[in-house]
């Protein structure tokens, strides 16, 4: 499996990142089967978050790491500071609380990539960067990143870090997929636009894309006439996306793969380092993603897919 480099890490990250939202200690047989298959396929990066299943996903991955003794081979990507019922939580206190709880649940001494799950633009970037650097200096975190931040805020934070000899954000995790979102899938989420892609190309900052296959939009399960899935209709139903679906379908036939695999390959063939977060429900879905990771798209094919 292809890998990308992330500044601050002592090992590279596989382009296919295995999600953990489907794992809990109560389904360890399924979790272990999928995690073992992922490692056997050459994967080494697991996506977690403090809020996933109220911490049960972190506990499940922690149990698997202990059972397999694979901690040194795995890149743990974890996220904290997600808003709660009272609003944003991007404060030094909330970051430290979530980080410490995640370390305990995972039964590990450090987290390789620690991301902030949301932004709070009212908090100055210097407060956030200073807080995260404290944890880097303590050896609890190797690299830091953000999920659902604007590139303007990332730029501001990294400029502050550079001027003050601190470590800035090494990764960004917004939504990037072939389908264009009509509106955020969840409140506070950020989808990449053309300006963001140009920024990433210029800065070569790695991007870890969530919902990289648009919630199954390219699987063939949906049609313009079938409007039963209200969320899919709200977020992805538009003529631009149906045209992109048709072009992806045509290219898939030419390459001997599925339309959904072309959609994933689109994310992995950007002109900047990318990884795709996946959440397969079974081994077959996982294996489909592995096939997609080996599909190469030319710049002409990429332009054709995304032309409007």
C-alpha positions in Angstrom: 0.0 0.0 0.0 1.3 3.5 -0.9 2.3 5.7 1.9 2.8 9.5 2.5 5.1 11.3 4.8 3.8 13.5 7.7 6.3 15.9 9.3 7.0 14.9 12.9 6.3 11.2 12.5 9.0 8.5 12.5 7.0 6.3 10.1 5.0 7.1 7.0 1.1 6.8 6.8 -0.7 4.4 4.5 -2.9 6.2 2.0 -5.9 4.1 3.1 -6.7 5.0 6.7 -9.0 2.6 8.6 -11.8 4.3 10.5 -12.8 3.0 13.9 -16.4 4.2 14.4 -17.7 0.6 13.8 -15.5 -0.9 16.6 -16.4 -1.4 20.3 -15.2 -3.9 22.9 -18.5 -5.8 22.4 -17.7 -6.7 18.8 -14.0 -7.4 19.2 -14.2 -10.5 16.9 -15.3 -8.2 14.0 -12.9 -5.5 15.0 -9.9 -7.8 15.1 -10.8 -9.4 11.8 -10.9 -6.1 10.0 -7.9 -4.6 11.8 -5.8 -7.7 11.0 -6.9 -7.7 7.4 -5.9 -4.1 7.2 -2.4 -4.7 8.5 -2.0 -7.8 6.3 -2.8 -5.5 3.3 0.0 -3.1 4.3 -2.1 -0.5 6.2 -0.7 1.1 9.3 -2.9 4.1 10.1 -6.0 4.0 12.3 -8.5 7.0 12.6 -10.0 7.5 16.0 -11.7 10.3 18.0 -12.5 10.9 21.6 -16.3 11.0 20.8 -16.6 7.8 18.7 -19.0 5.5 20.5 -18.5 7.5 23.7 -14.9 6.3 23.9 -15.7 2.6 23.1 -13.9 2.7 19.8 -10.7 3.9 21.4 -11.0 1.1 24.0 -11.5 -1.5 21.3 -8.4 -0.4 19.3 -6.5 -0.3 22.6 -7.4 -3.9 23.3 -6.4 -5.0 19.8 -3.0 -3.2 20.1 -2.3 -4.9 23.4 -3.4 -8.3 22.0 -1.3 -8.1 18.9 1.7 -6.1 20.3 1.6 -3.9 17.1 1.8 -0.5 18.7 5.2 0.3 17.2 4.0 -0.4 13.7 0.8 1.6 13.9 0.2 5.3 13.3 -2.6 6.3 15.7 -4.6 9.3 14.4 -6.8 10.6 17.2 -9.1 13.7 17.5 -10.4 15.7 20.4 -12.0 19.1 21.3 -15.3 18.2 19.6 -18.1 20.5 20.6 -20.7 19.3 23.1 -24.2 20.4 24.0 -22.8 23.6 25.4 -21.0 24.6 22.2 -17.3 24.7 21.1 -14.6 23.1 23.3 -11.4 24.3 21.6 -9.6 25.4 24.9 -6.4 24.2 26.5 -8.4 22.6 29.3 -10.7 20.6 27.0 -7.8 19.6 24.7 -5.8 18.2 27.7 -8.8 16.4 29.2 -9.7 14.7 25.9 -6.1 13.8 25.2 -5.5 12.3 28.6 -8.7 10.3 28.4 -7.8 9.0 24.9 -4.4 7.9 26.0 -5.9 6.0 28.9 -8.5 4.3 26.7 -5.9 3.3 24.1 -3.5 2.1 26.8 -0.6 3.9 25.0 2.0 6.4 26.0 1.6 8.8 23.0 -0.6 9.5 20.0 1.2 9.9 16.7 -1.2 12.5 15.1 -3.5 14.5 17.3 -6.1 16.5 15.6 -8.6 19.1 16.8 -12.0 17.8 15.7 -13.6 21.3 15.1 -12.5 24.9 15.2 -13.6 27.8 17.3 -12.6 31.0 15.4 -13.1 33.0 18.6 -10.0 31.4 20.2 -6.7 33.0 19.0 -4.5 30.5 17.1 -1.6 31.3 19.5 -3.6 29.9 22.4 -4.2 26.6 20.5 -0.7 26.2 19.1 0.9 26.9 22.5 -1.4 24.3 24.2 -0.6 21.6 21.6 3.1 22.3 21.7 3.1 21.7 25.4 1.8 18.1 24.7 4.4 17.6 22.0 7.2 18.7 24.3 5.8 16.3 27.0 6.1 13.4 24.5 2.3 12.8 24.5 1.9 13.7 20.8 4.2 13.5 17.8 2.4 15.6 15.1 -0.6 17.9 15.3 -3.4 18.6 12.8 -7.0 19.8 12.4 -10.3 18.5 11.1 -12.8 20.9 9.6 -10.8 24.0 9.8 -10.5 26.6 7.0 -7.2 26.8 5.2 -7.1 30.5 6.2 -7.0 29.5 9.9 -4.4 26.8 9.3 -2.2 29.3 7.5 -2.6 31.8 10.3 -1.7 29.1 12.9 1.3 27.8 11.0 2.7 31.3 10.4 2.4 32.0 14.2 4.2 28.7 14.9 7.0 29.4 12.5 7.6 32.9 13.8 7.8 31.6 17.4 9.9 28.4 16.8 6.9 26.2 17.5 5.5 23.2 15.7 2.6 23.9 13.4 -0.2 21.8 11.9 1.2 18.9 9.8 -2.1 17.6 8.4 -5.6 18.8 7.6 -8.7 16.6 7.5 -11.6 18.1 5.7 -14.1 16.5 3.4 -12.7 15.8 0.0 -14.5 13.7 -2.6 -15.6 13.7 -6.2 -19.1 14.7 -5.4 -19.7 18.4 -4.5 -21.6 18.9 -1.3 -24.7 21.2 -1.5 -24.2 22.0 2.2 -22.2 20.6 5.2 -23.1 17.0 6.0 -22.9 17.9 9.7 -22.8 21.3 11.4 -19.4 22.9 11.4 -18.0 20.6 8.7 -15.7 21.9 5.9 -15.6 20.6 2.4 -12.6 21.4 0.1 -13.2 23.8 -2.7 -10.9 24.9 -5.6 -9.2 27.5 -3.5 -8.4 25.0 -0.8 -7.0 22.5 -3.4 -4.7 25.2 -4.8 -3.6 26.0 -1.2 -2.8 22.4 -0.5 -1.0 22.1 -3.8 1.1 25.1 -3.1 1.9 24.1 0.5 2.0 20.3 0.0 0.3 19.9 3.3 -1.1 16.3 3.6 -4.8 16.0 3.5 -6.7 13.2 5.2 -10.1 13.1 3.5 -13.2 12.0 5.5 -16.3 10.8 3.6 -14.0 10.3 0.6 -16.6 8.3 -1.3 -19.5 10.7 -0.6 -21.4 8.3 1.7 -21.8 5.7 -1.0 -23.1 8.1 -3.7 -21.0 6.3 -6.4 -22.0 2.8 -5.4 -25.0 2.7 -7.7 -27.5 2.4 -4.9 -28.8 5.9 -5.6 -30.5 7.5 -8.6 -32.0 10.9 -9.3 -35.5 9.4 -9.0 -34.8 7.6 -5.7 -35.1 10.2 -3.0 -35.7 8.0 0.0 -32.4 8.8 1.7 -33.1 12.4 2.9 -29.5 13.0 3.9 -28.0 12.0 0.6 -30.6 14.1 -1.3 -29.8 17.1 1.0 -26.0 16.9 0.6 -25.2 15.3 -2.7 -28.2 15.3 -5.1 -27.5 17.9 -7.8 -27.0 17.7 -11.6 -23.2 18.4 -11.4 -22.8 15.3 -9.2 -24.9 13.1 -11.4 -22.8 14.1 -14.4 -19.6 13.3 -12.4 -21.2 10.0 -11.6 -21.7 9.3 -15.3 -18.1 10.2 -16.2 -16.8 8.1 -13.3 -18.9 5.2 -14.5 -17.5 5.5 -18.0 -13.9 5.7 -16.8 -14.5 2.7 -14.4 -15.7 0.6 -17.4 -12.5 1.6 -19.3 -10.2 0.6 -16.4 -12.1 -2.5 -15.3 -13.0 -1.3 -11.8 -16.1 0.0 -10.1 -17.5 3.6 -10.2 -17.0 3.7 -6.4 -13.3 2.7 -6.8 -12.8 5.5 -9.3 -14.3 8.0 -6.7 -11.8 6.8 -4.1 -8.9 6.9 -6.6 -9.8 10.5 -7.4 -9.1 11.4 -3.8 -5.8 9.5 -3.8 -4.5 11.0 -7.1 -4.5 14.7 -6.1 -1.4 16.9 -6.8 -0.7 17.0 -3.1 -0.3 14.2 -0.5 -3.6 12.6 0.4 -5.0 9.8 2.5 -8.6 8.5 2.5 -10.4 7.6 5.7 -12.6 4.6 5.1 -15.2 2.9 7.4 -15.9 -0.5 5.8 -18.7 -2.6 7.3 -17.2 -5.9 6.1 -14.1 -7.4 4.5 -15.5 -7.1 1.0 -16.0 -3.4 1.3 -12.5 -3.1 2.7 -11.0 -5.1 -0.1 -12.7 -2.9 -2.6 -11.0 0.1 -1.2 -7.6 -1.6 -1.4 -8.1 -2.2 -5.1 -9.0 1.5 -5.5 -5.8 2.6 -3.8 -3.8 1.0 -6.7 -5.7 2.8 -9.5 -3.7 5.5 -11.1 -5.5 8.5 -12.8 -3.7 10.8 -15.2 -4.0 14.6 -14.8 -6.3 14.5 -17.9 -8.6 11.9 -16.4 -8.7 13.9 -13.1 -9.7 17.1 -15.0 -12.3 15.2 -17.0 -13.9 13.7 -13.8 -14.2 17.1 -12.0 -15.1 19.3 -15.0 -18.5 21.0 -14.5 
